[in-house]
Amino acid sequence: MRIAYPALIASPNQKAHTTHTAKNCGAFTLHGAAEEVAVPLRRLAGL
């Protein structure tokens, strides 16, 4: 099984949702799923 996991997060950070996303991806992988996380690029302000 292949899972695409869209995540609207800035990684790395110290918020709980980043840890939650990483734990979910790890659990899916342990159960035999191929995991792909899609994280949007963020542009730096002023560049």
N, C-alpha and C positions, 0 to 999 in steps of 0.2 A: 504494500500500500504506500502511496506517496501523498504527503500532506504539504500543502502550501499554507504557511501561517503568516498572514499579513499583520504587521505590528507597527502601530503608530507611536513609536518610542524613540527617545534619544538614548543611544547606548554608547558607552556605559554611563550610568548615573546612580544615584543613591535612593531612588524611589522603589516602592514595592512592586510596581507593575513590570519593571525590567526583570526582577528576580522571578516573578511569576511566569513570565514568558520563557525564561531560560529553564525553569523547572518543568514546564509543560513540554518543551522540546525534548528535554532529556527523557521524560517519561514515555513520550511517543517513540523515541528511538529504542528504548529498552524493550518495547513491545513489537519491534520489527518494522516500524514505519520509516520510510525515507523522509527526512524533514528538510524543508527549505523555508527560511525565514526571510520575508521581504520587509526591509526597513527603508523608509524614504530618506533621501539625502537632504541634509539641511545646509543651507548656505550661511556662511558667516556674515554677520552684519557689517556693512561698510566695505565689502569686497566686491 
